[in-house]
Amino acid sequence: MNSKALVEALIFASNKPISIRNLSKITGISKTVLQKLIDEIRIEYSDQKHGVMLKKVGESYLFLTKPEYHEYVEKVSDRGISNLTPSQIEVLAYIAFKGPITRKELHEIRGKSADNILRDLQNMRLISKRRSKRKGKPYEYTVTKKLREILHIASMEEFINEVAEISPDDS
């Protein structure tokens, strides 16, 4: 069996990022050899002849569509967050960039209530709430692991850095 093809198939078939540790458990291949194979796959898929790329997310890997093909793939893909309303996206952005954030703080930033939106985003499991240690113990909202997986990021810091890299310069 071709080990490189096996690793490629496992990463492709996984519905979420898969770690070298998990790949090693599944295949019996050492972590060192797996890292070498993954590096080879990553280089191979960086070529223009491929419509997908291998991306590292934290300590795990997954295949993603290359950005130049997103608008086409979006037409056939059924991703959960593509159906969000502009208001839901706005609230998610505030929570992602400013979180943990309270309902009151969110209201002050937006100038209007977000109660229904917060409930909807919680039902979609894109945000979570927990009691704060602040005075009065208000709920604080943060993005969930599910949202980070959908966005293919390991942390919000990674997301903020990626947004900063692609944002137009204000100068």
C-alpha positions in Angstrom: 0.0 0.0 0.0 1.2 3.5 -0.8 1.6 5.3 2.5 1.4 8.8 1.0 -1.8 8.0 -0.8 -3.2 6.5 2.4 -2.4 9.7 4.4 -3.9 11.8 1.6 -7.1 9.7 1.6 -7.5 9.9 5.4 -7.1 13.7 5.5 -9.4 14.1 2.5 -12.1 11.8 4.1 -11.9 13.4 7.5 -14.8 15.8 8.2 -12.6 17.9 10.5 -8.9 18.6 10.8 -7.0 15.4 11.7 -3.8 15.3 13.8 -0.6 13.4 13.1 -1.2 11.6 16.3 -4.5 10.3 15.1 -3.1 9.5 11.7 -0.3 7.5 13.4 -2.9 5.6 15.5 -4.9 4.7 12.4 -2.1 3.8 10.1 0.7 2.6 12.4 3.1 4.9 10.6 5.5 6.9 12.9 4.9 10.6 13.5 8.2 11.5 11.9 7.4 9.6 8.7 3.9 11.1 8.7 5.2 14.6 9.0 7.5 13.9 6.0 4.6 12.5 4.0 2.4 15.5 4.9 5.1 17.9 3.9 5.3 16.2 0.5 1.5 16.3 0.1 1.4 20.0 1.0 4.1 20.9 -1.5 2.4 18.8 -4.2 -1.0 20.4 -3.6 0.5 24.0 -3.6 0.9 23.6 -7.4 -1.5 25.5 -9.6 -2.8 22.3 -11.2 -4.7 21.5 -8.0 -8.0 23.2 -6.9 -7.4 22.2 -3.2 -4.6 22.8 -0.7 -3.5 21.1 2.4 -3.7 23.4 5.4 -2.4 23.1 8.9 -4.9 24.1 11.5 -3.2 24.1 14.9 -1.6 20.7 15.1 -4.0 19.1 12.6 -4.4 19.0 8.8 -7.3 19.2 6.3 -7.9 19.9 2.6 -9.5 23.2 1.6 -10.6 24.7 -1.6 -8.1 27.3 -2.9 -9.4 30.8 -2.5 -9.6 31.5 -6.2 -12.3 28.7 -6.5 -14.5 29.6 -3.6 -17.2 31.4 -5.5 -17.7 28.4 -7.7 -17.5 25.8 -5.0 -19.9 27.8 -2.9 -22.6 27.1 -5.5 -22.4 23.3 -4.8 -21.4 23.3 -1.2 -23.8 23.1 1.7 -21.9 24.9 4.5 -23.7 25.9 7.6 -22.6 29.4 7.9 -23.2 30.4 4.3 -26.9 31.0 5.2 -26.2 33.5 8.0 -28.0 36.8 7.9 -25.9 40.0 7.7 -26.9 40.8 11.3 -25.8 37.3 12.5 -22.5 37.8 10.7 -22.1 41.2 12.3 -22.7 39.8 15.8 -20.4 36.8 15.2 -17.7 39.2 14.1 -18.0 41.3 17.2 -17.9 38.2 19.4 -14.9 36.8 17.5 -12.9 40.0 17.7 -14.0 41.4 21.1 -15.0 38.3 22.9 -15.6 37.2 25.5 -18.2 39.9 25.4 -21.4 40.5 27.4 -24.9 41.1 25.9 -24.8 44.7 27.3 -21.4 45.4 25.7 -22.7 44.0 22.4 -25.8 46.2 22.6 -23.6 49.3 23.3 -21.4 48.6 20.2 -24.3 47.8 17.9 -26.8 50.4 19.3 -29.5 47.8 19.3 -30.5 44.5 20.9 -28.9 41.2 19.7 -30.9 38.9 22.0 -32.6 37.0 19.2 -29.5 36.8 17.2 -27.5 35.5 20.2 -30.1 32.8 20.8 -30.0 31.8 17.1 -26.2 31.6 17.0 -26.3 29.5 20.2 -28.8 27.2 18.7 -26.5 26.8 15.7 -23.7 26.1 18.2 -21.5 28.9 16.7 -21.3 30.8 20.0 -21.5 29.7 23.7 -22.2 31.6 26.9 -20.9 31.3 30.4 -21.1 33.3 33.6 -18.5 36.0 33.9 -16.5 36.7 37.0 -17.3 40.3 36.6 -19.5 42.3 39.0 -23.1 41.0 38.7 -21.9 37.8 36.9 -23.3 38.6 33.5 -23.1 36.1 30.7 -20.2 36.3 28.4 -20.3 35.1 24.8 -17.5 33.5 22.9 -17.2 31.6 19.6 -17.2 27.8 19.7 -14.9 25.1 18.5 -17.5 24.3 15.9 -17.2 27.8 14.4 -13.4 27.6 14.5 -13.6 24.2 12.7 -16.0 25.7 10.0 -13.5 28.6 9.5 -10.6 26.1 9.5 -8.7 28.0 12.2 -7.1 26.8 15.4 -7.7 30.0 17.4 -9.2 33.4 17.1 -5.7 34.9 17.1 -4.9 32.9 14.0 -8.2 34.2 12.4 -7.4 37.8 13.3 -3.9 37.5 11.9 -5.3 36.0 8.6 -7.8 38.8 8.3 -5.1 41.4 9.0 -3.0 39.8 6.1 -5.8 40.1 3.6 -7.4 43.4 4.7 -6.6 46.3 2.4 -4.1 48.8 3.7 -5.8 51.9 5.2 -2.9 54.2 4.1 
